[in-house]
Amino acid sequence: MESVSVAAQRDTYLRQIAHYRENGYNIFYTDESWCGANHSRKYGWIETIQSRSGKRVIILDIGGVNGFVPGCRLCFIGKKGSDDYHNEMNAEHYLKWFQKVLQVLPDKSVIILDQAPYHKMLDPEFRNPTTGWRKQKIIEWLVNRPVPLPQNINEFADLTKNELLQLAKLLCTAAPERQNRRKRPVARSRRRETQHGWIEEMLTQFQSSPLRTI
């Protein structure tokens, strides 16, 4: 028995996709998959090598009613030892690919994608300093926000990295909205960041629930 939330998401998707089709939008679907060097059929002979072993090719593409979009296919060899192709992708790589896709899709297009982790990323505006940040990056983060210099300190560079992180932590504690950080769809972030108005007006991105639940 499926949950009410899944059924509601499916109903919303079907209603919106019907609206786009009735209004003449170009609808495209995108997904990722992989093919292993040792993949074989499970009947006809006995498998002696695990399908997960060996090299694998990661494939990313987008297509619609007229087939795959020319020039948008991304293929690369995955790293050895990764059990899941999702480990080979991240939001930054996906965003670079998505930026190229936007340049070749026709006007009035809709892109359907699933809920893969790398389809979302933390908005840079809400990214808070961590111990992995370089000192200069933390300083730039503090300078761009209303963080006063401590008493008897002339500039942030005079402080140690730990002191800078403590200042950032104090700001985040005082500003609850910075702790309510949410990951946003990569596609939506790209639409907001772009300087081309036609993308905002003519490209509609709708993030559905995973298509396999429909």
DALINSUL-V455878 format. One record per pair of residues at least 6 apart in sequence whose ideal C-beta (glycine too) atoms are under 7 Angstrom apart, sorted by sequence separation. I is the first residue (numbers start at 1). J is the second residue. If there is no record, write none. Layout:
BEGIN
i = {I;I}
j = {J;J}
END
This chain:
BEGIN
i = {21;63;82;113;153;172;20;40;61;62;78;149;172;156;191;79;129;191;62;78;38;61;38;39;61;129;191;38;143;60;142;191;36;38;36;38;59;37;58;139;188;36;37;57;58;139;187;37;36;57;58;147;35;34;35;55;56;142;185;34;74;138;34;35;94;147;34;94;139;142;32;33;135;138;142;145;32;58;91;138;141;32;90;56;72;89;91;135;58;86;91;138;30;52;86;30;72;29;71;28;29;131;28;29;69;28;69;129;27;60;26;62;129;128;28;34;128;128;34;126;32;126;32;122;122;123;121;120;120;120;121;119;120;123;119;121;113;111;28;26;28;30;26;28;25;26;27;28;29;30;31;24;25;26;28;25;27;98;102;98;20;95;99;107;94;98;108;109;110;111;112;113;115;91;95;107;115;110;112;114;102;114;105;102;25;20;16;13;13;10;9;13;6;10;10;6}
j = {27;69;88;119;159;178;27;47;68;69;85;156;179;164;199;88;138;200;72;88;49;72;50;51;73;141;203;51;156;74;156;205;51;53;52;54;75;54;75;156;205;54;55;75;76;157;205;56;56;77;78;167;56;56;57;77;78;164;207;57;97;161;58;59;118;171;59;119;164;167;58;59;161;164;168;171;59;85;118;165;168;60;118;85;101;118;120;164;88;116;121;168;61;83;117;62;104;62;104;62;63;165;63;64;104;64;105;165;64;97;64;101;168;168;69;78;172;178;85;178;85;181;89;181;183;184;183;183;184;185;186;185;186;189;186;189;187;187;105;106;109;111;108;110;108;109;110;111;112;113;114;108;109;110;112;110;112;186;190;187;110;186;190;198;186;190;202;203;204;205;206;207;209;186;190;202;210;206;208;210;199;211;203;203;204;204;206;208;209;209;209;214;209;213;214;213}
END
